[in-house]
Amino acid sequence: MINYAHRGASEYAPENTLSSFYLGLLQGANGIETDVQRTKDGELVLFHDDTVDRVSDGHGKLCDHTLKELKSLKIYGNSTLGFYDRAVTLREFLEKFAQYDISFAIELKGAGIEEDTLAMIKEFGLMDKTTFTSFQFDYIKKIKQLDPAARVGWLTNGSEEDAAKLLEICGEEIAPKAELVTAELMEKWRSCGLGVRAWGLSSVALMKKMCSLGVDGMTVNFPDRLTQYLSTL
């Protein structure tokens, strides 16, 4: 079971920052999930939303900010204690975390970043540890066109039709919303040879259900709770 810290330990620390990623590992995560976008001046950064408003003291679209402008913002995330961190580039992230024996789920949040993201993962020698994911099918399709050996996962609601479409590009992983996963769907996905990673874990009860259904991994905001539960199995 891969315990992916979702944007790091994002329930406790500012999401997609170094503090959140480190906390996730300290809480027992053996994987990190993060999001890649491009700044106004072309830098690949780890950021989820299209705008900076929700998680920072700034305003406006992320793509309208240069890296310097983005770095000047205080990233708060869910913090209610006044703690903040700074935005991080994909390169800075990989320089810190490529050394760890963990898995990476790299979500592509915008068009046109596939080639550069793939190249950087290769530069750090992480192809065997990385799954490139997206809600946008065309993004993971592009990754496969660039390198058929790259591992891709499709973030979906998890229908049978989605699995068939994923198999058309020889995709490896289906990543459905947890509350929609059933034993019947799991059986069908397994029969297709697909890995399954659940997302949208809103409660410990749902987390436990995913364990009972035998998913390969979960993307959780609270890796400590998943670590604790797995230790009891």
Summary of the structure (lengths in Angstrom):
residues: 233
radius of gyration: 17.0
end to end distance: 11.6
largest distance: 49.0
contacts: 789
relative contact order: 0.15
helix: 37%
strand: 23%
